[in-house]
Amino acid sequence: MNEQEFTPEQALAEIYRLTPQMKVYDKFISDLRWLPYTMFFHPANFCSPVVNTDALGFRMSPHQGRNVSTAEMPADQPVNLLVGGSNVVGTGALTDAGTTSAYLSELTGEPWLNFGARGYNALQEAMLFMMHRHRFRNIKQVVVLSGMNTLTLEGLPDELATEHGRYYYSYEYAHYMGLYSADLRKAAEEKSGWLGGLKNLLGASDDHASAASVILDDRDSSTEVRVLRAAHEIVSALELWKMLLATTDAKLTFLLQPLSQWTRDSLSPSEKKIFHAIDSCPNNFWRLFGKILDKEVHEPFVKSIANGCAQLNVDFDDMNALLSRSPNLHNDLFVDRVHCN
């Protein structure tokens, strides 16, 4: 049976019909705040029936009948941190109580803070902690549930690579800051007299075109090189985590987050409908999954990270392998390729 063809508008409507919570998450991410060092973060004090954040932008995590968060946790309170990207934030969960940090709190009887950040790579995750570590004096465990953002973003074209790696909004940042630099040059030329004015008249442009229409994908990236590069970035970030936690008694663990195609061989009927709608209106993030969905990518990625963790003496496990043994494996698990419901 052939799948229904959608226009981009129809596909988005279908996504919101099948997973109505995702409309809230899209609104949530559209209200980003631009910050130094980590570049961007969630809106502060975001309030909705689906997702809620504290005064710093961290998602609330229920514990024993009340919400706990980074902004509201007393510094001396024993606490555990769940670190990662949007999977940890809980993109796809129906409420704050449906996030992994909330389930960990319920299972252990201890507070687990949701220290996730949508769109962050491994280095940004560590930098976020570096900016907030003064808030914690008694950390018991730090679990980094991550990996896919770094692997995905390492598929960006080489011209967007920097000596500090690849990152979310790397094209947009270079584009708009380039326009700002052009404005500075234009202003300098205008001050240089008639010659500068003539240059502006003949060649200057006020073209502040939108970067939103630019299409990026991973078609020209070497998958083998990309896997090794991403694993190196993850292990380097874990080495930074060890240094940041050196003065504490915290235990550090890395878990590779699940990817739908790496966890099992087939999708549920509901997931097939959702994925078809997503593929009918892909954004640049989903276009970067073109060459990493095959299971052949999974094993070398896991092996590279596991070897690095062993050298650092950091506990490691793979959520794809763990989920593959779960009795819930064939239930509806994913709202897209990397986010669970």
Buried (B, 14 or more C-beta within 10 A) or exposed (E): EEEEEBEEEBBBBBBBEBBEBBBBBEBBBEEBEEEEEBBBBBBBEBEBEBBBBBEBBBBBBBBEEEBBBBBBBEEEEEBBBBBBBBBBBBBBBBBBBBBBBBBBBBEEEBBBBBBBBBBBBBBBBBBBBBBBBEBBEEBBBBBBBBBBBBBBBBBBBEEBBEEEBBBBBBBBBBBBEEBEEBEEBBEEBEEEEEEBBEBBEEEBEEEEEEBEEEEBBBEEBEBEEBBBBBBBBBBBBBBBBBEBBEEBEBBBBBBBBBBBBBBBEEBBEBBEBBBBBBBBBBEBBBBBBBBBBEEEBBEBBBEBBBEBBEEBEBEBBBBBBEBBEEEEEEEBBBBBBBBBB
